[in-house]
């Protein structure tokens, strides 16, 4: 009981001489034992749980959150390959210690033709990466950063997405659907929001596998006074040929397989509410046009570099990389 009180997380762990985890004892286990008349000096073994659930050291946030919610667990221990206690996941840490007032829109209506035939019967956002649908990873990532209201823009095979996510309660959030009766591009569905958000809106493409720090991105957006913020990534392309600089019909310089660095749009945005109100209704509209208009008016459009893993699963090669746990940055 002293160990549980000192730890402050409602649970204690029983270890053997090799620090292998052999059982857990929650404050509820102690309470039930005392109510049965067991004295505090009694042995621990009959009251601890030797059939505890745990995760390995490589388990990601989405896997841990899914297990906690499915089994209604507030804590779950981390054990290494030898069964030794390596850490502890807490539900409030997984969900994020601060609930943010921001809402998010995820564009999940595309057909994903470049991933055909995988997408003939499954919408691209439900294609699995390492056993979990891409869109589920995104939703859990949003929840993990404190965002509790998520809008999914759906069109192609949208009913399958709605059946999978329901009202979002299983994923720790409230999910609403923006139903496109025809494709509206990467920004047009913002006009379908039931009301303008009261805080900066997070917008993401529905085919991203990324660990972008959304909290840091929102903080940057507010700190810099941006009207819009774009998540960006460096992209280094190697030209597979020798290149020549020619002047007046003569070769001035030769470069063998040069590497060209560009900064690319990563498909993650933060938009001010009144900027969202400028999205036209009833027609296809790319979100980049909204940004271009803001730039042309001299408004501040910030660039937030995504340093974490990021890959746009738009092609079969990208899907292969994602399933191998590689970021597109690995090939830069």
C-alpha positions as CSV (number, residue, x, y, z in Angstrom):
1,X,0.0,0.0,0.0
2,X,2.9,2.4,0.7
3,X,4.4,1.6,-2.7
4,X,1.1,2.3,-4.4
5,X,0.8,5.6,-2.4
6,X,4.4,6.6,-3.2
7,X,4.1,5.9,-6.9
8,X,0.9,7.9,-7.2
9,X,-0.4,6.0,-10.2
10,X,-2.7,3.5,-8.5
11,X,-0.6,0.4,-9.1
12,X,2.5,-1.5,-7.9
13,X,4.5,-4.3,-9.5
14,X,5.9,-7.5,-8.2
15,X,9.3,-8.5,-9.6
16,X,11.4,-11.6,-9.2
17,X,15.1,-11.6,-8.4
18,X,16.0,-10.9,-12.0
19,X,13.6,-7.9,-12.1
20,X,11.2,-9.8,-14.3
21,X,7.6,-8.8,-13.9
22,X,5.5,-11.5,-12.2
23,X,2.3,-9.7,-11.3
24,X,0.5,-6.4,-10.7
25,X,-1.4,-5.1,-7.7
26,X,-3.8,-2.2,-8.1
27,X,-5.3,-0.1,-5.4
28,X,-8.6,-1.8,-6.3
29,X,-7.0,-5.3,-5.6
30,X,-5.8,-4.1,-2.2
31,X,-9.3,-2.6,-1.4
32,X,-11.0,-5.9,-2.3
33,X,-8.6,-7.9,-0.2
34,X,-9.1,-5.7,2.9
35,X,-12.9,-5.9,2.4
36,X,-12.6,-9.7,2.5
37,X,-10.9,-9.4,5.9
38,X,-7.3,-10.2,4.7
39,X,-4.9,-8.6,7.2
40,X,-2.3,-6.2,5.8
41,X,0.4,-8.6,6.9
42,X,-1.0,-11.3,4.7
43,X,0.9,-12.7,1.6
44,X,0.7,-10.7,-1.6
45,X,0.6,-13.5,-4.1
46,X,-3.1,-14.5,-3.7
47,X,-4.3,-11.0,-4.5
48,X,-2.0,-9.8,-7.3
49,X,-2.8,-10.3,-11.0
50,X,-0.3,-12.7,-12.6
51,X,-2.2,-12.5,-15.9
52,X,-1.5,-8.8,-16.5
53,X,-1.5,-7.2,-19.9
54,X,1.7,-5.6,-21.1
55,X,3.3,-4.2,-24.2
56,X,6.8,-4.4,-25.6
57,X,9.4,-1.6,-25.6
58,X,8.7,-1.0,-29.3
59,X,4.9,-0.5,-29.0
60,X,3.7,2.8,-30.5
61,X,1.2,5.2,-29.1
62,X,-1.7,4.0,-31.4
63,X,-1.2,0.3,-30.3
64,X,-1.0,1.2,-26.6
65,X,-4.1,3.5,-26.7
66,X,-6.1,0.9,-28.6
67,X,-5.3,-1.8,-26.0
68,X,-6.0,0.5,-23.1
69,X,-9.4,1.6,-24.5
70,X,-10.4,-1.9,-25.5
71,X,-9.6,-3.4,-22.1
72,X,-10.5,-0.2,-20.1
73,X,-7.1,0.0,-18.6
74,X,-5.6,3.2,-17.0
75,X,-2.1,1.8,-16.8
76,X,-0.2,-0.8,-18.8
77,X,3.4,-1.9,-18.0
78,X,6.2,-2.1,-20.6
79,X,8.4,-5.2,-20.5
80,X,11.5,-5.9,-22.5
81,X,12.2,-9.1,-24.5
82,X,13.4,-10.8,-21.3
83,X,10.2,-10.0,-19.3
84,X,11.8,-7.3,-17.3
85,X,9.8,-4.2,-16.3
86,X,11.0,-1.3,-18.6
87,X,8.3,1.4,-18.0
88,X,4.7,2.2,-17.6
89,X,2.1,3.8,-19.9
90,X,-0.6,5.9,-18.3
91,X,-3.8,6.7,-20.1
92,X,-3.7,10.4,-19.3
93,X,-0.2,10.6,-20.8
94,X,-1.2,8.7,-23.9
95,X,-4.2,10.9,-24.5
96,X,-2.3,14.0,-23.7
97,X,-2.2,15.9,-20.4
98,X,-4.0,18.9,-21.9
99,X,-7.2,18.8,-23.9
100,X,-6.9,21.4,-26.7
101,X,-9.9,23.4,-27.9
102,X,-8.9,23.0,-31.5
103,X,-10.8,20.8,-34.0
104,X,-9.3,18.9,-36.9
105,X,-10.4,18.0,-40.4
106,X,-8.9,14.9,-42.1
107,X,-9.4,14.7,-45.9
108,X,-10.4,11.0,-46.4
109,X,-12.4,11.1,-49.6
110,X,-9.9,10.3,-52.3
111,X,-10.0,7.2,-54.5
112,X,-6.4,6.3,-54.2
113,X,-6.1,5.2,-57.8
114,X,-2.3,4.8,-57.6
115,X,-2.7,2.2,-55.0
116,X,-5.1,0.1,-57.1
117,X,-6.1,-2.7,-56.9
118,X,-5.8,-2.4,-53.1
119,X,-8.3,0.5,-53.2
120,X,-10.9,-1.1,-55.4
121,X,-12.8,-2.4,-52.4
122,X,-11.2,-0.4,-49.5
123,X,-10.8,3.4,-49.4
124,X,-7.2,4.5,-49.3
125,X,-7.4,5.9,-45.7
126,X,-8.4,2.4,-44.5
127,X,-5.4,0.7,-46.2
128,X,-3.4,-0.9,-43.4
129,X,0.2,0.0,-42.5
130,X,1.8,-2.4,-40.1
131,X,-1.6,-3.9,-39.3
132,X,-3.5,-0.6,-38.6
133,X,-5.5,1.6,-41.0
134,X,-3.7,4.8,-42.0
135,X,-6.7,6.9,-40.9
136,X,-6.9,5.2,-37.5
137,X,-3.3,6.1,-36.9
138,X,-4.1,9.8,-37.8
139,X,-7.1,9.9,-35.5
140,X,-5.3,8.4,-32.6
141,X,-2.4,10.8,-33.2
142,X,-4.8,13.8,-33.1
143,X,-6.3,12.4,-29.8
144,X,-2.8,11.9,-28.4
145,X,-2.2,15.6,-28.9
146,X,-5.3,16.6,-27.1
147,X,-7.7,17.1,-30.0
148,X,-11.1,15.6,-29.1
149,X,-13.3,16.8,-32.0
150,X,-12.4,15.4,-35.5
151,X,-14.2,15.8,-38.8
152,X,-13.6,13.2,-41.5
153,X,-14.3,14.3,-45.0
154,X,-15.6,11.3,-46.9
155,X,-16.6,10.4,-50.4
156,X,-15.3,7.3,-52.1
157,X,-16.5,4.2,-50.1
158,X,-17.2,6.6,-47.3
159,X,-19.7,4.2,-45.6
160,X,-16.8,1.9,-44.8
161,X,-15.0,4.7,-43.0
162,X,-18.1,5.6,-41.1
163,X,-18.7,2.0,-40.1
164,X,-15.1,1.7,-38.9
165,X,-15.0,4.9,-36.8
166,X,-18.7,5.4,-35.7
167,X,-19.0,8.4,-33.4
168,X,-15.4,8.2,-32.4
169,X,-16.0,7.2,-28.8
170,X,-14.0,4.0,-29.2
171,X,-11.0,6.2,-30.2
172,X,-11.3,8.8,-27.4
173,X,-12.9,11.6,-29.4
174,X,-16.0,12.8,-31.1
175,X,-16.1,12.2,-34.9
176,X,-18.4,13.9,-37.3
177,X,-18.5,13.4,-41.1
178,X,-18.3,15.9,-43.9
179,X,-20.0,14.0,-46.7
180,X,-19.0,15.1,-50.2
181,X,-21.6,14.3,-52.9
182,X,-18.7,14.8,-55.4
183,X,-15.0,15.3,-55.0
184,X,-14.2,18.7,-53.6
185,X,-10.4,18.6,-53.6
186,X,-8.0,19.0,-50.7
187,X,-9.9,22.1,-49.3
188,X,-13.5,22.2,-50.6
189,X,-15.0,20.1,-47.9
190,X,-14.1,22.8,-45.3
191,X,-17.2,24.5,-46.6
192,X,-19.2,21.6,-45.2
193,X,-18.2,22.3,-41.6
194,X,-21.4,22.7,-39.5
195,X,-20.0,25.9,-38.0
196,X,-16.8,27.8,-38.1
197,X,-14.3,26.6,-35.5
198,X,-13.7,28.9,-32.6
199,X,-9.9,28.2,-32.6
200,X,-7.2,27.5,-35.2
201,X,-8.2,24.4,-37.2
202,X,-5.9,21.5,-37.9
203,X,-6.3,20.1,-41.4
204,X,-4.5,16.9,-42.6
205,X,-4.5,14.7,-45.6
206,X,-5.9,11.3,-44.9
207,X,-3.0,9.3,-46.4
208,X,-0.2,10.4,-44.0
209,X,1.8,8.2,-41.7
210,X,3.6,10.7,-39.5
211,X,4.5,11.5,-35.9
212,X,4.3,15.3,-36.5
213,X,4.3,17.2,-33.1
214,X,0.9,18.9,-33.6
215,X,1.2,20.6,-30.2
216,X,4.4,22.3,-31.2
217,X,2.9,23.2,-34.6
218,X,-0.1,24.8,-32.9
219,X,2.1,26.6,-30.5
220,X,4.3,27.9,-33.4
221,X,1.2,29.1,-35.2
222,X,0.0,31.2,-32.3
223,X,3.4,32.4,-31.3
224,X,4.2,33.7,-34.7
225,X,0.8,35.3,-35.3
226,X,0.2,33.2,-38.5
227,X,-3.0,33.3,-40.5
228,X,-2.0,29.9,-41.8
229,X,0.8,27.5,-41.1
230,X,2.0,24.7,-43.4
231,X,3.9,21.7,-42.3
232,X,6.9,21.3,-44.5
233,X,9.7,18.7,-45.2
234,X,13.0,18.9,-46.9
235,X,13.1,16.7,-50.0
236,X,16.4,15.9,-51.6
237,X,16.2,14.5,-55.2
238,X,19.1,12.9,-56.9
239,X,19.1,13.4,-60.7
240,X,20.2,10.0,-62.1
241,X,22.2,11.6,-64.9
242,X,25.2,13.8,-65.3
243,X,24.0,17.4,-65.9
244,X,25.6,20.1,-67.9
245,X,25.5,23.9,-67.7
246,X,25.6,25.2,-71.3
247,X,26.3,28.8,-72.4
248,X,26.5,29.9,-76.0
249,X,26.6,26.4,-77.2
250,X,29.5,25.5,-75.1
251,X,29.7,23.4,-71.9
252,X,30.6,25.6,-69.0
253,X,30.2,23.0,-66.2
254,X,29.5,19.3,-65.6
255,X,27.9,17.9,-62.5
256,X,27.6,14.2,-62.1
257,X,24.2,13.1,-60.6
258,X,23.5,16.4,-58.7
259,X,21.3,16.4,-55.6
260,X,18.6,19.0,-55.5
261,X,17.1,20.2,-52.2
262,X,13.5,21.4,-52.1
263,X,11.1,22.2,-49.3
264,X,7.8,20.4,-49.9
265,X,4.3,20.7,-48.6
266,X,3.7,17.9,-46.1
267,X,-0.1,18.0,-46.2
268,X,-0.6,19.3,-42.6
269,X,-2.0,22.7,-42.0
270,X,-3.2,25.0,-39.3
271,X,-5.8,27.6,-40.4
272,X,-7.4,30.6,-38.7
273,X,-11.2,30.3,-38.5
274,X,-11.9,33.4,-40.7
275,X,-9.6,32.0,-43.3
276,X,-11.6,28.8,-43.4
277,X,-14.7,31.0,-44.0
278,X,-13.2,32.0,-47.4
279,X,-13.4,28.5,-48.8
280,X,-16.1,28.5,-51.6
281,X,-18.9,26.0,-51.4
282,X,-20.1,23.7,-54.1
283,X,-16.9,23.3,-56.1
284,X,-13.6,21.6,-56.1
285,X,-11.1,23.7,-54.2
286,X,-7.4,23.0,-53.3
287,X,-6.3,24.1,-49.9
288,X,-3.1,25.5,-51.5
289,X,-5.2,28.1,-53.3
290,X,-6.4,29.4,-49.9
291,X,-2.7,29.7,-48.9
292,X,-1.7,31.4,-52.1
293,X,-4.4,34.0,-51.7
294,X,-3.3,34.7,-48.2
295,X,0.3,35.1,-49.4
296,X,-0.8,37.4,-52.2
297,X,-2.5,39.7,-49.6
298,X,0.7,39.9,-47.6
299,X,-0.7,37.8,-44.7
300,X,1.6,35.7,-42.6
301,X,1.8,32.1,-43.8
302,X,4.2,30.2,-41.5
303,X,6.3,27.2,-42.4
304,X,6.7,24.6,-39.7
305,X,9.3,22.0,-40.3
306,X,8.2,18.4,-39.5
307,X,11.3,16.8,-38.0
308,X,9.5,13.6,-37.1
309,X,8.8,10.6,-39.3
310,X,6.6,11.4,-42.3
311,X,5.5,9.6,-45.4
312,X,2.7,10.3,-47.9
313,X,1.2,6.9,-48.7
314,X,0.2,7.8,-52.2
315,X,2.0,5.1,-54.2
316,X,2.7,1.4,-53.8
317,X,6.3,2.2,-53.2
318,X,5.4,4.6,-50.4
319,X,3.2,2.0,-48.9
320,X,6.0,-0.5,-48.9
321,X,8.3,2.0,-47.2
322,X,5.6,2.7,-44.6
323,X,5.2,-1.0,-43.8
324,X,8.9,-1.3,-43.4
325,X,8.8,1.5,-40.9
326,X,10.9,3.8,-43.0
327,X,10.3,7.6,-43.4
328,X,10.6,9.2,-46.8
329,X,13.4,11.1,-45.2
330,X,15.4,7.9,-45.2
331,X,16.0,8.2,-48.9
332,X,17.1,11.8,-48.9
